[in-house]
Amino acid sequence: MSKVVVISGYKPHELGIFGMNHPSIFYIKTAIKKQIRSLLEDGLEWVVISGQLGTELWAAEVVFELQDEGHHELQLAVITPFLNQEENWNDEKKEWYESILMQADYVDSITKKPYEKPWQFRLRNQFLLEKSDGLILFYDSEREGSPKYLYESALNYQQQNDYQIYFIDFFDLQEIVEEEQIKKMDF
């Protein structure tokens, strides 16, 4: 049973998404919501993200939507790898990030200092895996990107621990696109 899951995956630029209203975001969020809903039935209580742009912040929005729908048992934790990770982002992305942080149930940083070196990302991965029961990862091994490192860490962690890895891949997204198209034709 997964009471705490980490959600991560691709960043927007890895998917060719460069706007906050790109149509693909709806389908990605729908896939995330579908996965969270199935885990809610089994007692999911916390979604943990590290606050990365893309999959993680979309997942945060999904948690807020589910809370608005009455899933008050579901909480969001944003645990960043280091302080001020958003300092080089544009204003629109900073505002989005800040609004997520303000609505989150828990916010903290693993290293209480600004970015120094890549070890902070490895430490983040290890910390998130150790503090969770499972991982929802938007990742497809056919299309490598930044989620690969968390995936490899999760596989290693899984060898010694009871740890669940749930995937959202491009096939899942295609299915959701088709389901949504059928819904639209029904009206």
C-alpha positions as CSV (number, residue, x, y, z in Angstrom):
1,M,0.0,0.0,0.0
2,S,1.4,3.4,-1.0
3,K,0.5,6.1,1.6
4,V,3.2,8.4,0.2
5,V,4.2,8.7,-3.4
6,V,6.7,10.8,-5.2
7,I,5.6,12.2,-8.6
8,S,8.1,13.2,-11.2
9,G,8.8,13.1,-14.9
10,Y,9.7,15.1,-17.9
11,K,10.3,18.9,-17.8
12,P,8.2,20.9,-20.3
13,H,11.1,21.6,-22.8
14,E,11.8,17.8,-23.0
15,L,8.2,17.4,-24.3
16,G,8.4,20.4,-26.7
17,I,5.9,22.3,-24.4
18,F,6.8,25.9,-24.2
19,G,3.6,27.6,-23.0
20,M,1.5,27.3,-19.9
21,N,-1.6,26.5,-21.9
22,H,-0.3,23.9,-24.3
23,P,-3.0,21.4,-25.1
24,S,-0.8,18.4,-24.1
25,I,-0.8,19.5,-20.5
26,F,-4.5,18.6,-20.1
27,Y,-3.8,15.0,-21.1
28,I,-0.7,14.7,-18.9
29,K,-2.7,16.0,-15.9
30,T,-5.5,13.6,-16.8
31,A,-3.1,10.7,-16.7
32,I,-1.6,11.8,-13.4
33,K,-5.1,12.2,-11.9
34,K,-6.1,8.7,-13.1
35,Q,-3.0,7.2,-11.4
36,I,-3.5,9.2,-8.1
37,R,-7.2,8.3,-8.0
38,S,-6.4,4.6,-8.2
39,L,-3.9,5.0,-5.3
40,L,-6.4,7.0,-3.3
41,E,-8.6,4.0,-3.2
42,D,-5.7,2.1,-1.5
43,G,-5.1,4.8,1.2
44,L,-2.8,7.3,-0.5
45,E,-2.3,10.3,1.8
46,W,0.7,12.3,0.5
47,V,2.0,13.3,-2.9
48,V,5.6,14.5,-2.7
49,I,7.3,16.6,-5.5
50,S,10.6,18.4,-5.6
51,G,9.1,21.4,-7.4
52,Q,10.6,20.9,-10.8
53,L,8.8,22.6,-13.7
54,G,6.6,20.3,-15.8
55,T,5.3,17.0,-14.6
56,E,5.9,17.8,-10.9
57,L,4.1,21.2,-10.9
58,W,1.3,19.7,-13.0
59,A,0.9,17.0,-10.4
60,A,0.6,19.6,-7.7
61,E,-2.2,21.2,-9.6
62,V,-3.9,17.8,-9.9
63,V,-3.6,17.4,-6.1
64,F,-5.3,20.7,-5.6
65,E,-8.1,19.7,-8.0
66,L,-8.6,16.5,-6.1
67,Q,-8.7,18.4,-2.8
68,D,-11.3,20.7,-4.3
69,E,-13.3,17.6,-5.4
70,G,-13.4,16.5,-1.7
71,H,-10.3,14.4,-1.3
72,H,-9.2,16.3,1.8
73,E,-7.1,13.3,3.0
74,L,-4.7,14.0,0.2
75,Q,-1.9,16.4,0.9
76,L,1.0,17.8,-1.1
77,A,4.6,18.2,0.1
78,V,7.1,20.2,-1.9
79,I,10.6,19.2,-0.9
80,T,13.2,21.0,-3.0
81,P,16.8,19.8,-3.5
82,F,18.2,23.3,-2.5
83,L,17.0,26.8,-1.8
84,N,15.9,29.2,-4.5
85,Q,15.7,26.7,-7.3
86,E,13.4,29.1,-9.2
87,E,15.8,32.0,-9.2
88,N,16.7,31.7,-12.9
89,W,13.2,31.0,-14.1
90,N,11.1,33.7,-15.9
91,D,8.5,35.6,-14.0
92,E,5.5,33.6,-15.3
93,K,7.2,30.3,-14.1
94,K,8.2,31.9,-10.8
95,E,4.6,33.0,-10.1
96,W,3.3,29.6,-10.9
97,Y,5.9,28.0,-8.6
98,E,5.1,30.4,-5.8
99,S,1.4,29.8,-6.1
100,I,2.0,26.0,-5.8
101,L,4.2,26.6,-2.7
102,M,1.6,28.8,-1.0
103,Q,-1.1,26.1,-1.4
104,A,1.1,23.1,-0.5
105,D,0.6,21.4,2.9
106,Y,4.3,21.1,3.5
107,V,7.3,22.9,2.0
108,D,11.0,22.3,2.8
109,S,14.5,22.0,1.3
110,I,16.8,19.1,1.6
111,T,20.0,21.2,1.6
112,K,19.4,24.5,3.3
113,K,21.6,26.4,0.8
114,P,21.4,27.4,-2.8
115,Y,22.5,25.2,-5.7
116,E,26.2,24.2,-5.5
117,K,26.8,20.9,-7.4
118,P,24.9,18.0,-9.0
119,W,25.3,15.9,-5.7
120,Q,22.3,17.9,-4.5
121,F,20.1,16.2,-7.1
122,R,21.4,12.8,-6.2
123,L,20.7,13.5,-2.6
124,R,17.2,14.7,-3.5
125,N,16.5,11.4,-5.3
126,Q,17.8,9.3,-2.4
127,F,15.8,11.3,0.1
128,L,12.5,11.2,-1.8
129,L,12.8,7.4,-2.3
130,E,13.5,6.8,1.3
131,K,10.6,9.0,2.5
132,S,8.0,7.4,0.1
133,D,6.3,4.0,-0.6
134,G,6.2,4.5,-4.4
135,L,6.9,6.6,-7.4
136,I,4.6,7.8,-10.2
137,L,7.0,8.6,-13.0
138,F,6.0,10.1,-16.4
139,Y,8.8,8.4,-18.3
140,D,9.3,6.3,-21.4
141,S,12.6,4.4,-21.8
142,E,12.2,5.0,-25.5
143,R,12.6,8.7,-24.9
144,E,15.3,9.4,-22.4
145,G,15.4,12.6,-20.5
146,S,15.9,13.9,-17.0
147,P,13.5,11.3,-15.3
148,K,16.0,8.6,-16.2
149,Y,18.2,9.4,-13.2
150,L,15.3,9.1,-10.7
151,Y,14.1,6.0,-12.4
152,E,17.6,4.3,-12.1
153,S,17.8,5.3,-8.5
154,A,14.3,3.9,-7.9
155,L,15.2,0.6,-9.5
156,N,18.3,0.3,-7.3
157,Y,16.3,1.2,-4.2
158,Q,13.6,-1.3,-5.2
159,Q,16.1,-4.2,-5.1
160,Q,16.5,-3.8,-1.3
161,N,13.1,-2.3,-0.4
162,D,9.4,-2.9,-1.0
163,Y,8.9,0.0,-3.4
164,Q,6.3,0.5,-6.1
165,I,7.1,2.2,-9.4
166,Y,4.0,3.3,-11.5
167,F,4.6,4.6,-15.0
168,I,2.8,7.0,-17.2
169,D,4.2,6.6,-20.7
170,F,3.3,7.9,-24.1
171,F,1.0,4.9,-24.7
172,D,-1.0,5.9,-21.6
173,L,-1.3,9.5,-22.9
174,Q,-2.4,8.3,-26.3
175,E,-5.2,6.2,-24.6
176,I,-6.3,9.3,-22.7
177,V,-6.4,11.4,-25.8
178,E,-8.6,8.8,-27.5
179,E,-10.9,8.5,-24.4
180,E,-11.3,12.3,-24.4
181,Q,-12.0,12.4,-28.1
182,I,-14.7,9.7,-27.6
183,K,-16.2,11.8,-24.7
184,K,-16.4,14.8,-27.0
185,M,-18.2,12.9,-29.7
186,D,-20.8,11.7,-27.2
187,F,-22.0,15.2,-26.7
